[in-house]
Amino acid sequence: MKTSDDLLIESFATAPASLRIAIVTETFAPEVNGVAMTLGRIVEGLLQQGHAVQLVRPRQGHEAQAPRAGLDQVLSHGIPVPTYGELRFGLPSKGRLVKLWAEQRPDIVHVVTEGPLGWSAVAAARKLHLPLTSSFHTNFHSYSQHYGMGLLKSPIESYLRKLHNRTQATMVPTRAMLQELQGRGYDNVTLVSRGVAIEQFRPDCRSEALRASWGVQPSDPVVILVGRLAKEKNVSLVVSAFQAIRARLPRAKLVLVGDGPLRKSLQELVPDAHFAGIRQGEELAAHYASGDLFLFPSLTETFGNVVPEALASGLAVLSYANAAALELIREQHNGLLVANGDELAFVQASVALALDLPLQQRLRAAAPHSVSHLAWSAVSNSFEGVLRDVLARHGQPHDQPFGAAAQAARLAQSRQRISASPIRS
């Protein structure tokens, strides 16, 4: 391991691997968001398949992660993302990445996020003529209107399109997003869906003890939302729907799982709601399964991992007909859909669902089975398939040594040059 400027560089694993994949991202676990979770699952799948993965990302405060076989990391400095202080942009690092990948050449580079570090990775990979792919995870151009930056929507869109069109494949999670991006001038767009941890999110994680801690009885309806408490998630519409439900069912309870800049104002608006904060693992699964209705009003998602998680947990899901919900929900079978942007219809459908217990029971019974095919292993296989397709079009993986093997080869070549050099007096 060596340190160069602000990059902590760890060599790739020397164990044989099918592919040597450099992944560049500005978010990763233990950060809590859909991109970090999705990437973590894909990386885990790639490692299990025997690939070597190099993760290039900003340093997250005090790094204390244990080494992982097959996973090596390049850590850079970063700056907080505006309005997302818990996340960081990686600083521009083209020169350092060119040097790194010239010395330890990966088979392919995959760019996850479009910040300065992602742009640097695209530029470095193209300079070195490396195969290059990307993922489209977040509608930043849509987010801009929620933070008083509407004038930047067009420049942001132009920037994103230019970045992704410099890669040989852009992976998106839904058919609707694929068609939308193609219509907006994006090239080489391909579908790679997302999964759900069906072994984690299950109806039998329901806990009456947890519900009691929320102050509800077994028969009281619990409306639950999981996600970031922020403007772009349209959380205020859930509050409006809940207040309409409570007008008809006074014992209804609202449970919000997550955190964000709107938490304080929401606590003032609905002081009797339960704010669970960020939950992970078994606790998150128990919170999902202990609810009854899952209302999802966001229109800025490229997917929305919480929708399949709620379905797997056996909740009655109501969502706008957008992203994952549009892909996964069969109307009146495993959930309900409302036309995008129709807030009155969303509130009315929420009240009708809360009052219709037989419909709730039917939706909840069908929901888990409807997503049982979305194993993360299948997603990792699809991800790998796109990489191999790009490699086949670009050329075969490079034969030169990699990682520690590359360092040993360079040392041997240096010794050969020294021994072959004439001795001068």
C-alpha positions in Angstrom: 0.0 0.0 0.0 1.3 3.5 -0.8 0.1 7.1 -0.5 0.3 9.4 -3.4 -0.9 13.0 -2.9 -4.5 12.7 -1.6 -5.1 9.2 -3.0 -4.7 6.2 -0.8 -3.8 3.4 -3.3 -4.2 -0.2 -2.6 -3.0 -2.8 -5.2 -5.5 -5.1 -6.8 -5.8 -8.6 -5.4 -3.4 -11.1 -6.9 -5.9 -14.0 -6.8 -7.0 -15.1 -10.3 -10.1 -13.3 -11.4 -12.3 -13.4 -14.5 -12.4 -9.6 -14.9 -10.6 -6.7 -13.3 -13.2 -4.0 -12.8 -12.5 -0.4 -11.7 -15.7 1.1 -10.3 -15.9 4.9 -9.6 -18.5 6.2 -7.3 -19.1 9.2 -5.0 -21.2 7.1 -2.6 -20.8 3.7 -0.9 -21.7 2.0 2.3 -22.0 2.8 5.2 -23.7 5.8 3.6 -27.5 5.1 3.5 -29.1 5.7 0.1 -30.4 3.7 -2.8 -27.3 4.1 -5.0 -24.9 3.0 -2.2 -27.1 0.0 -1.4 -27.5 -1.0 -5.0 -23.8 -0.7 -5.7 -22.9 -2.7 -2.5 -25.1 -5.5 -3.6 -23.6 -5.6 -7.1 -20.0 -5.4 -5.8 -20.8 -8.3 -3.5 -22.1 -10.3 -6.4 -19.1 -9.6 -8.5 -16.7 -10.7 -5.7 -18.6 -13.9 -5.2 -18.3 -14.5 -9.0 -14.5 -14.3 -8.6 -13.9 -10.9 -10.2 -11.4 -8.3 -8.8 -13.0 -5.0 -8.0 -11.2 -1.7 -7.5 -13.4 0.9 -5.9 -12.5 4.6 -6.4 -14.5 6.8 -4.1 -14.2 9.8 -1.7 -12.9 9.1 1.8 -15.7 8.9 4.3 -14.4 10.6 7.4 -12.6 8.1 9.6 -12.1 5.0 7.5 -12.2 1.8 9.5 -13.3 -0.8 7.0 -11.8 -4.3 7.2 -9.9 -5.5 4.1 -12.0 -7.7 1.8 -10.5 -10.3 -0.5 -10.8 -9.2 -4.1 -11.9 -5.6 -3.2 -9.3 -2.9 -3.2 -9.9 0.8 -2.8 -8.6 4.1 -4.0 -9.7 6.9 -1.6 -9.7 10.6 -2.6 -10.7 13.8 -0.8 -14.2 15.1 -1.3 -16.5 18.0 -0.5 -20.1 17.9 0.8 -22.8 17.7 -1.8 -25.1 20.8 -1.6 -28.3 20.0 0.2 -26.9 16.5 0.8 -24.3 17.2 3.4 -24.1 13.5 4.4 -22.8 12.7 0.9 -19.6 14.0 -0.8 -18.4 14.9 -4.3 -15.0 13.4 -5.1 -12.5 16.1 -6.3 -11.3 16.1 -9.9 -8.6 13.4 -10.2 -8.0 12.7 -13.9 -4.2 12.9 -13.7 -4.0 10.6 -10.8 -6.4 8.1 -12.3 -4.5 8.1 -15.6 -1.3 7.3 -13.7 -3.0 4.6 -11.6 -4.7 2.8 -14.5 -1.6 3.1 -16.8 0.4 1.3 -14.1 -2.4 -1.2 -13.1 -4.6 -1.4 -16.1 -8.2 -2.7 -15.4 -10.1 -4.6 -18.0 -13.0 -2.2 -17.8 -14.1 1.0 -16.0 -17.6 1.5 -14.7 -18.7 5.0 -13.5 -21.6 5.1 -11.0 -22.0 8.8 -10.3 -21.7 11.9 -12.4 -19.8 14.3 -10.0 -16.3 15.6 -10.6 -14.7 12.3 -9.7 -17.0 10.5 -12.2 -16.2 13.0 -14.9 -12.5 12.5 -14.2 -12.8 8.8 -14.5 -14.5 9.1 -17.9 -11.8 11.4 -19.2 -9.0 9.1 -17.8 -10.5 5.9 -19.2 -11.0 7.5 -22.6 -7.4 8.8 -22.6 -6.2 5.3 -21.9 -8.6 3.7 -24.4 -10.2 1.6 -21.7 -13.6 0.0 -22.1 -16.0 2.2 -20.3 -19.6 1.9 -18.9 -21.8 3.9 -16.6 -25.0 3.8 -14.6 -27.8 6.4 -14.5 -29.1 6.3 -10.9 -30.4 9.8 -10.1 -32.4 12.4 -11.9 -30.2 15.4 -10.8 -31.8 17.6 -13.5 -35.3 16.9 -11.9 -33.9 17.5 -8.4 -32.8 21.0 -9.3 -36.4 22.4 -9.4 -36.8 21.4 -5.7 -33.9 23.5 -4.5 -34.4 26.8 -6.3 -32.0 25.9 -9.2 -34.6 25.5 -12.0 -32.4 27.6 -14.3 -29.7 25.0 -14.0 -31.9 22.2 -15.3 -30.9 22.5 -18.9 -27.1 22.8 -18.2 -27.3 19.8 -15.8 -29.1 17.8 -18.4 -26.5 18.7 -21.1 -23.7 17.7 -18.7 -25.2 14.4 -17.8 -26.0 13.5 -21.4 -22.4 14.4 -22.5 -20.9 12.3 -19.7 -23.0 9.2 -20.4 -22.6 9.4 -24.2 -18.9 9.2 -23.7 -19.3 5.7 -22.3 -20.0 2.5 -24.3 -23.1 1.6 -22.3 -25.3 3.4 -19.8 -27.2 1.0 -17.5 -30.7 2.1 -16.3 -33.1 0.2 -14.0 -36.5 0.4 -15.8 -37.8 0.1 -19.4 -39.5 3.5 -18.9 -36.2 5.2 -18.0 -34.5 3.5 -21.0 -37.1 4.9 -23.4 -37.1 8.3 -21.7 -33.3 8.7 -21.9 -33.3 7.5 -25.5 -35.8 10.2 -26.2 -33.6 12.8 -24.5 -30.6 11.9 -26.8 -28.7 9.4 -24.7 -26.9 6.7 -26.7 -26.1 3.0 -25.9 -28.7 2.8 -23.1 -29.3 -0.7 -21.7 -31.5 -2.3 -19.1 -30.1 -3.7 -15.8 -32.9 -4.0 -13.2 -32.4 -3.8 -9.5 -33.1 -6.5 -6.9 -34.5 -6.9 -3.4 -33.1 -8.8 -0.5 -36.0 -11.2 -0.2 -34.2 -13.1 2.5 -34.2 -9.9 4.6 -37.6 -8.2 3.8 -40.4 -10.6 4.7 -43.9 -10.4 6.1 -42.9 -12.6 9.1 -40.6 -9.8 10.3 -43.8 -8.1 11.7 -43.4 -7.2 15.3 -46.4 -6.5 17.6 -43.9 -5.3 20.2 -42.5 -2.7 17.8 -46.0 -1.6 16.9 -46.9 -1.2 20.6 -43.8 1.0 21.0 -45.4 3.3 18.4 -48.5 3.5 20.5 -50.8 1.5 18.3 -53.1 -1.5 18.9 -53.0 -4.6 16.6 -56.0 -3.4 14.6 -54.9 0.2 14.2 -53.8 1.1 10.6 -50.2 2.2 10.3 -49.1 4.3 7.3 -45.4 4.0 6.7 -42.9 5.8 4.5 -39.2 4.8 4.2 -36.8 7.2 2.6 -35.0 10.6 2.8 -37.1 13.3 4.4 -36.5 15.9 1.6 -38.5 18.0 -0.8 -37.6 16.0 -3.9 -39.2 12.9 -2.3 -42.6 14.7 -2.1 -43.0 13.7 1.6 -45.6 16.5 2.2 -48.1 14.5 0.0 -47.8 11.5 2.3 -48.6 13.9 5.2 -51.7 15.2 3.4 -52.9 11.7 2.6 -52.3 10.6 6.2 -54.3 13.5 7.6 -57.2 12.6 5.3 -57.0 9.0 6.4 -57.0 10.0 10.1 -60.1 12.2 9.6 -61.9 8.9 8.8 -59.8 6.6 11.0 -58.7 8.5 14.1 -56.5 5.8 15.4 -54.3 5.7 12.3 -50.6 6.2 12.9 -47.9 7.7 10.6 -44.4 6.2 10.8 -41.5 7.8 9.0 -38.3 5.8 8.6 -35.3 7.9 7.5 -33.9 11.3 8.0 -33.3 14.5 6.1 -33.6 18.3 6.0 -37.4 18.2 6.4 -37.5 16.2 9.6 -37.8 19.2 12.0 -40.6 20.9 10.0 -42.4 17.5 9.7 -42.2 17.0 13.4 -43.9 20.3 13.9 -46.6 19.5 11.3 -47.4 16.0 12.6 -46.1 15.9 16.2 -47.9 12.6 16.9 -46.2 10.8 14.0 -43.4 8.4 14.9 -40.0 9.4 13.5 -37.9 6.3 13.5 -34.7 7.8 12.0 -32.4 5.7 9.8 -32.8 2.0 10.3 -30.8 -0.8 8.7 -30.7 -4.6 8.6 -33.2 -6.5 10.7 -34.5 -3.3 12.3 -35.4 -1.9 8.9 -37.1 -5.1 7.9 -39.1 -5.1 11.1 -40.2 -1.5 10.5 -41.4 -2.3 7.0 -43.3 -5.4 8.0 -44.9 -3.8 11.0 -46.7 -1.2 8.9 -49.9 -1.7 6.9 -50.0 0.9 4.1 -47.0 2.1 2.2 -47.5 5.4 0.4 -44.9 6.4 -2.1 -45.4 9.8 -3.9 -41.9 10.5 -5.3 -41.6 11.5 -9.0 -37.8 12.0 -9.1 -36.8 8.3 -8.7 -34.9 6.4 -11.4 -36.1 3.3 -9.6 -37.0 3.5 -5.9 -35.6 0.5 -4.0 -38.1 1.0 -1.2 -41.0 -0.1 -3.5 -39.8 -3.7 -3.9 -38.7 -3.8 -0.3 -42.3 -2.8 0.8 -43.8 -5.4 -1.5 -41.5 -8.1 -0.2 -42.5 -7.1 3.3 -46.1 -7.7 2.5 -47.5 -4.1 2.6 -50.4 -2.6 0.7 -48.5 -0.3 -1.6 -49.9 2.8 -3.3 -47.6 4.8 -5.6 -47.5 7.1 -8.5 -47.2 5.1 -11.8 -43.5 5.8 -11.9 -40.1 4.1 -11.8 -40.1 0.7 -9.9 -43.8 0.9 -9.1 -44.7 1.2 -12.8 -42.4 -1.8 -13.5 -43.5 -4.0 -10.6 -47.1 -3.3 -9.6 -50.1 -4.9 -11.3 -53.0 -2.7 -10.5 -55.4 -4.2 -8.0 -53.3 -7.3 -7.8 -50.2 -6.5 -5.7 -50.6 -2.8 -5.3 -52.3 0.4 -6.6 -51.1 3.1 -9.0 -52.1 6.7 -9.4 -51.5 8.9 -12.5 -48.3 10.9 -12.0 -48.7 14.3 -10.4 -52.4 13.9 -9.6 -52.2 14.8 -5.9 -56.0 14.8 -5.3 -56.3 11.3 -6.8 -53.3 10.1 -4.6 -55.0 11.4 -1.4 -58.4 9.9 -2.4 -56.9 6.5 -3.3 -55.0 6.5 0.0 -58.2 7.0 2.0 -60.1 4.4 -0.1 -57.3 1.9 0.5 -57.2 2.6 4.2 -61.0 2.0 4.5 -61.0 -1.2 2.4 -59.7 -4.0 4.6 -60.4 -6.8 2.1 -58.5 -5.0 -0.6 -55.6 -4.4 1.7 -55.5 -8.1 2.6 -55.6 -9.2 -1.0 -52.8 -6.8 -2.0 -50.6 -7.8 1.0 -51.0 -11.5 0.3 -49.9 -11.1 -3.3 -47.1 -8.6 -2.8 -44.2 -10.8 -1.6 -44.6 -13.4 -4.3 -44.7 -10.6 -7.0 -41.0 -9.7 -6.3 -39.7 -13.1 -5.3 -37.8 -13.3 -8.7 -35.7 -10.1 -8.0 -32.7 -11.8 -6.4 -29.6 -9.6 -6.3 -27.5 -12.5 -7.8 -29.5 -12.1 -11.0 -28.8 -8.4 -11.1 -25.1 -9.0 -10.7 -25.2 -11.5 -13.5 -26.9 -8.9 -15.8 -24.4 -6.3 -14.8 -21.5 -8.6 -15.7 -23.2 -9.5 -19.0 -23.2 -5.8 -20.0 -19.5 -5.5 -19.1 -18.7 -8.6 -21.1 -20.7 -7.3 -24.1 -18.8 -4.0 -24.0 -15.5 -5.9 -23.8 -16.4 -8.0 -26.7 -17.1 -4.9 -28.8 -14.0 -3.1 -27.5 -11.6 -6.0 -27.7 -10.4 -8.8 -25.4 -9.2 -8.1 -21.8 -5.6 -7.0 -21.6 -2.8 -9.6 -21.2 -0.4 -7.4 -19.2 0.0 -8.2 -15.4 -2.2 -6.4 -13.0 -2.0 -5.2 -9.4 0.8 -6.8 -7.3 1.7 -8.9 -10.3 2.2 -5.7 -12.4 4.5 -4.3 -9.7 6.6 -7.5 -9.7 6.8 -7.4 -13.5 7.9 -3.8 -13.6 10.6 -4.6 -11.0 11.9 -7.5 -13.1 12.0 -5.4 -16.2 13.9 -2.7 -14.3 16.5 -5.3 -13.1 16.8 -6.6 -16.7 17.5 -3.1 -18.0 20.1 -2.5 -15.3 21.9 -5.8 -16.0 21.9 -5.2 -19.7 23.3 -1.7 -19.5 27.0 -1.3 -20.3 29.2 -0.4 -17.4 30.7 3.0 -17.8 33.9 4.0 -16.1 
